[in-house]
Amino acid sequence: MRADIRVKICGLRDAAAVQAAADAGAAYVGFVFFPKSPRHVEIATAAALAKEVPVGVAKVALVVNADNAQLDAITDAVPLDMLQLHGSETPARVAEVKARYGLPVMKAVGIATAADIPQIDRYAAVVDQLLIEAKPEKAAVLPGGNGVPFDWQLISGRRWTVPWMLAGGLTIENVADAIRQTGARQVDLSSGVESSPGVKDAGLIARFMAAARGD
Ligand SMILES: O=C(O)c1ccccc1N[C@@H]1O[C@H](COP(=O)(O)O)[C@@H](O)[C@H]1O
């Protein structure tokens, strides 16, 4: 049993999906602000959805290389608990965003080979949380949410100075193995609980939570 595992369900676009994630026991829900993604939500939609999120479930805004104007618009309208930076933001930009908005910041770091591992330490110095996820292919349209895992052995036994989440291609079938190999205490996923791109499935969310906890 892994009853204390914390799960983030990302890319929620409607009230039913928010309810399903909360009912299943998600610790975080994510709203994607990236128009190229099938999970993109308009700011007004996210603002309405955020009001449906029960107290105790953290609301996370995912952005990709957002400028201050986009972040101002999001943070003015949507009650948030965390910002997730999922582009090529530098450590300096991460620190700037953290200072400007006064919200905890989680930075996604893409991993494909051992050469990518030192990047994690660079960001650990400036973030509140790390999101360690699969590095997208060069031709990928999305910098995340591609449903592709990385070689978990690359981070097996490693620890960082801040809390971290594992992401990238997690599914009902592989999450227990991913947790066992990496020692992750938090996991994040998007496509693994969808019936089609951008459409969350309540049954898959519940089954994923059970698989993550080892019920
Ligand atoms: O979900 C998206 O559409 C998305 C778009 C742009 C950047 C990141 C995105 N999602 C994040 O990627 C990870 C992994 O997703 P998946 O489980 O492999 O589909 C996910 O946890 C989101 O935080």
The ligand as a Tripos MOL2 file, in Angstrom:
@<TRIPOS>MOLECULE
LIG
   23    24     1     0     0
SMALL
NO_CHARGES

@<TRIPOS>ATOM
      1 O1         -1.1020   18.0820  -20.9490 O.co2     1 LIG1
      2 C1         -0.7600   18.8540  -21.8570 C.2       1 LIG1
      3 O2         -1.4460   19.0160  -22.8660 O.co2     1 LIG1
      4 C2          0.5240   19.5940  -21.7390 C.ar      1 LIG1
      5 C3          0.7900   20.5840  -22.6640 C.ar      1 LIG1
      6 C4          1.9710   21.2980  -22.5950 C.ar      1 LIG1
      7 C5          2.8970   21.0300  -21.6050 C.ar      1 LIG1
      8 C6          2.6460   20.0290  -20.6760 C.ar      1 LIG1
      9 C7          1.4690   19.3010  -20.7280 C.ar      1 LIG1
     10 N1          1.1760   18.3070  -19.8020 N.pl3     1 LIG1
     11 C8          2.0580   17.9150  -18.7640 C.3       1 LIG1
     12 O3          2.8800   16.8640  -19.2030 O.3       1 LIG1
     13 C9          2.9030   15.8240  -18.2230 C.3       1 LIG1
     14 C10         2.9680   14.4810  -18.8650 C.3       1 LIG1
     15 O4          1.7890   14.2250  -19.5810 O.3       1 LIG1
     16 P1          1.3350   12.7500  -19.9750 P.3       1 LIG1
     17 O5          0.8480   12.0840  -18.7230 O.co2     1 LIG1
     18 O6          2.5350   12.0820  -20.5670 O.co2     1 LIG1
     19 O7          0.2370   12.9400  -20.9670 O.co2     1 LIG1
     20 C11         1.5910   15.9710  -17.4780 C.3       1 LIG1
     21 O8          1.7360   15.4740  -16.2280 O.3       1 LIG1
     22 C12         1.2830   17.4370  -17.5650 C.3       1 LIG1
     23 O9          1.7020   18.1160  -16.4010 O.3       1 LIG1
@<TRIPOS>BOND
     1     1     2 2
     2     2     3 1
     3     2     4 1
     4     4     5 ar
     5     4     9 ar
     6     5     6 ar
     7     6     7 ar
     8     7     8 ar
     9     8     9 ar
    10     9    10 1
    11    10    11 1
    12    11    12 1
    13    11    22 1
    14    12    13 1
    15    13    14 1
    16    13    20 1
    17    14    15 1
    18    15    16 1
    19    16    17 2
    20    16    18 1
    21    16    19 1
    22    20    21 1
    23    20    22 1
    24    22    23 1
@<TRIPOS>SUBSTRUCTURE
     1 LIG1         1 GROUP 0 **** ****
